[in-house]
Amino acid sequence: MAAPLTPRQQQCLDFLRSEQEETGALPKQIVVASALSISTSRVASLLHQLKHRGWIEYQANKRGLRDGRYARLLDPTEIRT
């Protein structure tokens, strides 16, 4: 089982999931920042933490969530411990 998330990490992950369900794609970092009322640098930090914990995958050299084509949320069965 994956390590528990902080409340802010969970809030970010929940937002990413809801946006993906609604639109079929992950939002850009600026959209996440606006929705959570935080800076884009804080979003980048949260995304890095979620990636490190195994909740999302993205290719940093491909602009991360700045362009959702290179990112995806992991299914709970894929999450590393």
C-alpha positions as CSV (number, residue, x, y, z in Angstrom):
1,M,0.0,0.0,0.0
2,A,1.2,3.5,-0.8
3,A,2.3,5.9,1.9
4,P,-0.6,8.2,3.1
5,L,-0.8,11.6,1.5
6,T,-0.9,14.9,3.2
7,P,-4.2,16.8,3.1
8,R,-2.8,19.1,0.4
9,Q,-1.4,16.2,-1.7
10,Q,-4.8,14.5,-1.5
11,Q,-6.6,17.7,-2.5
12,C,-4.3,18.0,-5.5
13,L,-4.8,14.3,-6.5
14,D,-8.6,14.6,-6.1
15,F,-8.6,17.7,-8.3
16,L,-6.5,15.9,-10.9
17,R,-8.8,12.9,-10.9
18,S,-12.0,15.0,-11.2
19,E,-10.6,17.0,-14.1
20,Q,-9.5,13.9,-15.9
21,E,-12.9,12.4,-15.4
22,E,-14.6,15.6,-16.7
23,T,-12.4,16.4,-19.6
24,G,-10.5,13.2,-20.3
25,A,-7.1,14.9,-19.8
26,L,-5.1,16.3,-16.9
27,P,-5.2,20.0,-16.4
28,K,-2.2,22.3,-16.9
29,Q,-0.3,23.4,-13.7
30,I,-1.7,26.9,-13.9
31,V,-5.3,25.5,-13.8
32,V,-4.4,23.4,-10.7
33,A,-2.8,26.4,-9.1
34,S,-5.9,28.5,-9.6
35,A,-8.3,25.8,-8.4
36,L,-6.3,25.2,-5.2
37,S,-5.4,28.9,-4.7
38,I,-1.7,28.1,-4.6
39,S,1.3,29.1,-6.7
40,T,2.4,27.2,-9.8
41,S,5.7,26.4,-8.1
42,R,3.8,24.8,-5.2
43,V,1.8,22.8,-7.7
44,A,5.1,21.6,-9.3
45,S,6.3,20.6,-5.8
46,L,3.1,18.7,-5.1
47,L,3.3,16.9,-8.5
48,H,6.9,15.9,-7.8
49,Q,5.8,14.6,-4.4
50,L,2.9,12.6,-6.0
51,K,5.2,11.2,-8.6
52,H,7.8,10.2,-6.0
53,R,5.1,8.5,-4.0
54,G,3.9,6.7,-7.1
55,W,0.5,8.3,-7.6
56,I,1.2,9.9,-11.0
57,E,3.6,9.5,-13.8
58,Y,5.0,12.3,-16.0
59,Q,8.0,13.0,-18.1
60,A,9.6,16.1,-16.7
61,N,11.6,16.7,-19.8
62,K,8.3,16.7,-21.7
63,R,6.9,19.6,-19.7
64,G,5.2,17.6,-17.0
65,L,1.6,18.6,-16.5
66,R,2.2,21.8,-18.4
67,D,1.1,19.6,-21.3
68,G,-1.1,16.7,-20.1
69,R,-0.2,14.5,-23.1
70,Y,2.9,13.4,-21.2
71,A,1.2,12.7,-17.8
72,R,-1.2,10.2,-16.3
73,L,-2.7,9.2,-13.0
74,L,-2.0,5.7,-11.9
75,D,-4.7,3.2,-11.2
76,P,-4.6,2.2,-7.5
77,T,-3.5,-1.3,-8.5
78,E,-0.4,0.2,-10.2
79,I,0.8,2.3,-7.2
80,R,4.2,1.4,-5.9
81,T,4.7,1.0,-2.1
